[in-house]
Amino acid sequence: RGDALYKSNYEPRSELLDGQREDFDPLGLILEEGHKAGLQIHAWINANFTWGAAELPKSPDHIVNKHPDWLMRTNENVVNMSGGDDVEGAYTCPSSDEFREHLKNVYLDVTTKYNVDGVHFDFIRYPSPRFCYCDRCLEKFRAEMEPKLSPEERIAVANLPERNAYTFAFPKAWDEFRRTQINRLVYTIYDAVKKVKPNLVVSAAVFPSFTDAYNNRFQDWKRWMRDRKIDLLCPMAYSKSTDTFVQDIKDAVESSNGVPVCAGIGSWQISAESTVEKIKEARKLGAVGFCLFSYSITDGGKKTGYLEAVRNGAPPLR
């Protein structure tokens, strides 16, 4: 979240590593041990979510401290640092050309420095429709809309006193503007890393209901698959209900345009038996694999019963 659990040229060392040796490189160690065990290792990177606490990051080089102008703002022009009902914390705004270049460099840094098998987009979205209403977004949207307006529309907008006049007057275009910002971020990074490492797998965690993803997170993942700008889609189908899970994965697979789908399962909140049931359903639907969220189900590695039960109930296919 704006910091690094690896040797980064662009982001500060994670505070989670405070007290560890300076030369400790978690990603490097995982790659070394994982590849020895025959595993593929994909680097998990938070794209837009960058901080989730009221207290500011310690490092002056953290985005929150160094580039507050890159942060998303609510329609009340406020940066939410510590989260709330519809936001986990501070998000970076994809309309910033400087931020987009920075994030591209973060992905390229990992791709070129480490022998990763893939890179992952997490939090590649807006948190809710209340974001982003920063001055940059509003100015860019206004500049985009003004040439398209009729004389009558210009007069109507001019008479609106609100700072957000254009977003109120043209809500559908405003939503599409935000989807375009996320699309541009995904496509820019995808093209950059594939140019360097063509066989790299680029994956993304997405909201499983496309209607919700499209309208509320401005995450047009069906277009990403249609345009072949994603190599593996990971719907976060975390519902406890297997029926809802099946519908979410079915929709993703049927819309995939040949892009593999990896079913995300909310294992932290369901039994091992329910996890096994969902794995079997995902396989029937044509998902290429599944992802158990999250490792907390093992209680930091202390509990082995859950994973053993899942393995016994849904053995590997190969």
N, C-alpha and C positions, 0 to 999 in steps of 0.2 A: 504494500500500500504506500507507494511513493518511496519505498526503500528497498534494499536488496539483501537477499540471503545467498549472495554469491559475490564474486569480485566484479564490481560494476565500475564503469567509467562515467556513468551518468547519474546514478542515484546513491544516496548515502547508505552506509551499512545499517542493517536493521537493528533497532533497539533490542530485539529478541536475542541478539548475539552479545549483548553487554555481559562482560565477565568471561567470555570465551577468548581463546588465543586469537591474535590479530590475523594469523595465517589460516584460521579455520574457514573452510569453504564448503558450506553444506551442499550446494549443487554439485560441486566437483566430486565430493565424497559419494553422493547418491549415484552419480554417473559411473564412477569407478566400481562401486559394489553392485549396482543394478545391472550393468553390462556383463559383469562376471557371472551373474545369475541368469543371463539370457533374457533380461527384461529390456523393453523399450522404455526410455525415459523422456518424458515431455515436460518442458518448463512451464509452470503455471505462473501467469502474469496477470495481475489486476490492471485492467486498462484504464478505466475512468474513476473507480473508487480509490481514493488516495489517502484518506485518514478517517478514523472513527472514534476519536476521543475529544473531550472538551479541552484537555491540556494539549498545548502545541507540541509538535515533535521537537526533540532536543537539538537535532542538527539544523544549523542555519541553511544548509544546502537542500533541505527537504522542500519539495514543491510548495507545500502550504506556507512555509516561511519565505522562500525565495521568489515565488511567483504567485502571490495571492490573486493576481489578475487573471490567472488561468482557471480559477475555481468557478464552478457553477453557482448561480444565484437563483433564489426563489423569485416568484412573481412579486414579492415584497422587497426584492433587491437585497436579500440576506443570504450569507453563506452559512449553511448548517454544518457545524463541525462535529457534533456528538451524536447525531442521528435523531430519528423520530419515527412516527408511524409509517411514513412513506419514503424514508431515506436512511441509509446506514451511517452516513457521515458526509465528509467533504468529497465531492466529485470534481474531476477536471472537465473543462468544457471543450468539446471536440471542434467548436468553431474557431478556436485559436490555432492559427497556422504554426505558431511557435511551439505550442504543446504537441500538435500532431507530428512535427519534426522531432521533437524530444522523444515521444513514445516510439516512433519509428526507429530512432537510434538505440533505444533500450532493447527492442526486439532484435535489431541487428547485432548489438553487442553480445547478447546471449547466443545468437545463432552462429556468429563467427568465432567466438572465444571458446565455446563448449561444443562437444560432440553430442548435442541433443538430437533426439529422433523426431521431436516435434516441439511446437510452441503453442500455447493455449491462450485464448482470449477469455478472461473472466471479467464480469462487470463491464462488458462492452455495450453500454446503454446509458440512457437517462434513468434516474431513479423513479421519477413520476412526472406527470404532466405539469407539475409546478416548476419545473426546471427546463431550460436555463433562460433566465431573463437578465443576463448581464448586459451591460451597455454595448459590448461588441456584438452579441447576438442580435439585439434589437436594431442596431445600426446596419448590420449586414442584411437582415431581413427587409428592412425599409428600403435599402438600396436595390435589393432584388425585386421588390414589388412596385416601386414607384414608376418605372417605365411601362408597366403593364396596366396602369390604372386609367380608367375613363375620366373625363373632366368632372363628372358627377361624383365619382368615388374619391377623387382628390379633395373635393370640397367637404365631403362627409368625414373623411379622416382628419382633415385640418380642424374640424370643429370638435374633435374628441380631445379632451384635456389630458387624458391619462398618458403616462409615460409609455404604456404598453398599447397605445392606440392601434397600431397596425396588427398586432397579434389578436386583439379583440375583434377587429373588423374582418380579418381574413383567417379564421381559425384553421381551416383545412390546409391552406397554404403554409401556415405556421407549423402545423404538424409535419407536413412534408419537408419543410426546411430542416427540421430537427432530424428526421430520418436520413436526410441527405448528409448531414454532418457525421452521423455514425457510419453510414455507408462509406463515406470518403476515408474515414479513419481505418476501417477494415481493409478497404481495397488498397490504400497506400501501403500499409504494413504488409499485407499479403504479397503484393507485387515485389516489394523490396526484399523480403526474406527468401522468396522463391527464386529470385534472380541470383542470389548468393548460393542457395542450397536447394536445388529444384526438387529433391526427394523429401524435403522436410514436410512433415504433416502439420498443417495449421488447423487447429480445432477451436470451437467456441462453445461456451456454456450459454444457453438461451432460455428464456421463459417458455414453458412448454405449450401454453395456450397462445396460438399465433395472434389471435384477436387482442389479447392482453399485451403481448410483446410489441405488436405493430402500433396499437393505439395509445398505450400508456408508457412504454419504455422506448418507443421509436426504434425498435430493433426489427428490421425487415429481413429476418433470417431466410425466408423463402427466396427472396431475391438473391441473397448471397449464394445460395445453392444453385439457383438458376444461372447466375453469372459465373459460377465456378470460382468463387473467391473464398471458399472454405473447403477443407478436405475432409473434415469430420465434424458432424453436428452432435452436440451433447445437450438434448433437452433436459432441463432440471425438473423432471416429472416426479416431484417429491410428495405427491398426494398419498395419504394413507390408503385411500380407496384404490383397489386394483382396477376397478372399472374405469375410473378417471385416468389412471396411469395408462391403461390400454388405449383409450381414446387419444391421449396425447402422443404416444409413440406411434400409433397407427397414422395419425395425421402427418407426423414428421417423416415417416418412411414413405408414405404415398406422395409427399411433396418434394422428395429429396433430389429428384432429377439425377439419380445415380450416385449421389454423395452418401457415403456411409453414415449411419446413425448409431450413436452409442447412448443407450438409455440410462439417464441419471435416476437413481433410486434413493429415496430419503430414508436410508437405513437407520439413521440415528433415532427415528421416532416410531419404528415398527419392529416387529419380532423377526427373528431369523427365518421363520416359516413364511412370513409375508414377503420377505425379501426374495426367498427362493421362488415363491409363486410368481412374482413380478419378473424375475429373470427368465423363467420358462415362457411367460407370455411375450416378453420382448423378443425372444428367439423365434417364436412362432410368427411374429409380425415381420421378421426380417432385419431386426437390429443386428449389427455386427458385433456388439458387445454391450457391456453395462459398466456403470461407474457407481460405486457405493459411496454415498455422502453421509458421514465423513469418517475419517479414521478414529474419531472419538468413540465409535462403537466398540473399539477395543480397549477403551480406557487407558490410552497411552501405551498400548502394547501389553498391559497387564492381564487383560482378559483375552483368552484365545477361543473360548467356546463359540462365540458368535460366528467367526470366520470359518471355523471347522464345520459348523452346522450348515453354513451356506455352501461350502465346498462339497459336503456330502450330499446335500439336497440338489445341487445344480453343478455336477462335475464339469470341468473344462471340456470343451468339444474337441480339443486337440492337445 
